Amino acid sequence: MSEHNEQRVRSSMSGAARRIAEEMAAKQAAEAKRRRTAWIGSAIAVLVVAVGVVGIVALNTEDKPGSPTVEAPAASPAAPGQKPTVTAGTGTVTKLDVKVLRPGTGPEVKSGQTVTVHYVGVTHKDGKEFDSSWNTGQPFETAIGTGSVIKGWDQGIVGQKVGSQVQLDIPAALAYGENPGQGQPGGALRFVVDIIAAK
């Protein structure tokens, strides 16, 4: 083979190798782009699902007036048989807010039953104690859901389980009003109630 022909063959071979290399590089680049696109699509899909779940949870946990909520208290609730420490609240109480501090395992309290409870009552604004059954050493008995006590108790205790300790943040309209007189506390009130029995 002449030197000229050898150069042509070598040139042709190097051109073919270059084309193959270029085709392989183009395929690799296309594959990398496809993977990036697929990854971005998956990430967007996961993000959309996460946002949807958060939205559903937020809608399902929206507060409803007077509905009980379970919330970890600032300090552990008092054990059964011990007087709890009750402090002032924050903000303005515009609706009944019921928090279960210690869930009970007994039956639910029904309207018209007589409940036996221990309780501490403080003014919501400054946490000043105005009444407590613990100070007498005797639990308090009353009909519930019948108007024998303030509306905040009637609405907040009915439906709770015996054995529960609940915190009731009660607006003035469901307590004694803003200026009740007769030594009763005015404004919003906070009670922590231990439900001992219901019959």
ZINOR-V600401 format. One record per residue. PSI is psi as a letter, one per 20 degrees, with the letter a starting at -180 (NA if undefined). NEAR is the number of other ideal C-beta (glycine too) atoms within 8 Angstrom. Layout:
BEGIN
psi=PSI near=NEAR
psi=PSI near=NEAR
END
This chain:
BEGIN
psi=p near=4
psi=q near=5
psi=h near=5
psi=g near=6
psi=h near=8
psi=g near=9
psi=h near=8
psi=g near=8
psi=g near=9
psi=g near=8
psi=g near=8
psi=g near=8
psi=g near=8
psi=h near=8
psi=g near=8
psi=g near=8
psi=h near=8
psi=g near=8
psi=g near=8
psi=g near=8
psi=g near=8
psi=g near=8
psi=g near=8
psi=g near=8
psi=h near=8
psi=h near=8
psi=g near=8
psi=g near=8
psi=g near=8
psi=g near=8
psi=g near=8
psi=g near=8
psi=g near=8
psi=g near=8
psi=g near=8
psi=g near=8
psi=g near=8
psi=g near=8
psi=g near=8
psi=g near=8
psi=g near=8
psi=g near=8
psi=g near=8
psi=g near=8
psi=g near=8
psi=g near=8
psi=g near=8
psi=g near=8
psi=g near=8
psi=g near=8
psi=h near=8
psi=g near=8
psi=g near=8
psi=g near=8
psi=g near=8
psi=g near=8
psi=g near=8
psi=g near=8
psi=h near=7
psi=i near=6
psi=j near=6
psi=p near=6
psi=p near=7
psi=q near=5
psi=p near=6
psi=j near=8
psi=p near=7
psi=q near=9
psi=q near=9
psi=p near=6
psi=p near=7
psi=p near=2
psi=r near=9
psi=h near=3
psi=r near=5
psi=q near=4
psi=q near=10
psi=q near=9
psi=q near=5
psi=p near=8
psi=j near=3
psi=q near=6
psi=p near=8
psi=q near=11
psi=p near=6
psi=p near=12
psi=r near=7
psi=q near=10
psi=a near=11
psi=q near=3
psi=a near=4
psi=p near=4
psi=o near=12
psi=i near=4
psi=r near=7
psi=p near=13
psi=o near=9
psi=p near=14
psi=p near=12
psi=o near=13
psi=h near=12
psi=o near=9
psi=q near=8
psi=r near=11
psi=j near=5
psi=a near=8
psi=q near=6
psi=q near=7
psi=p near=14
psi=q near=8
psi=p near=8
psi=i near=7
psi=r near=11
psi=p near=9
psi=q near=14
psi=p near=10
psi=q near=14
psi=q near=10
psi=q near=13
psi=p near=13
psi=p near=12
psi=q near=14
psi=p near=13
psi=h near=13
psi=g near=8
psi=i near=5
psi=j near=12
psi=p near=6
psi=p near=9
psi=i near=7
psi=q near=7
psi=p near=9
psi=h near=12
psi=h near=9
psi=h near=5
psi=i near=5
psi=j near=4
psi=p near=5
psi=r near=8
psi=p near=9
psi=p near=7
psi=q near=10
psi=q near=9
psi=q near=17
psi=j near=10
psi=j near=8
psi=j near=4
psi=h near=6
psi=r near=7
psi=q near=9
psi=h near=8
psi=h near=14
psi=g near=14
psi=g near=14
psi=h near=10
psi=h near=13
psi=h near=16
psi=p near=11
psi=i near=6
psi=q near=15
psi=q near=12
psi=p near=13
psi=i near=11
psi=q near=13
psi=p near=15
psi=q near=15
psi=p near=13
psi=o near=16
psi=o near=14
psi=p near=16
psi=q near=12
psi=h near=12
psi=h near=6
psi=j near=10
psi=c near=14
psi=j near=9
psi=a near=8
psi=g near=6
psi=m near=5
psi=h near=9
psi=a near=5
psi=k near=4
psi=j near=3
psi=q near=7
psi=q near=10
psi=r near=9
psi=a near=10
psi=q near=14
psi=q near=16
psi=p near=16
psi=q near=14
psi=p near=14
psi=p near=13
psi=o near=11
psi=o near=19
psi=g near=10
psi=r near=7
psi=p near=13
psi=NA near=4
END
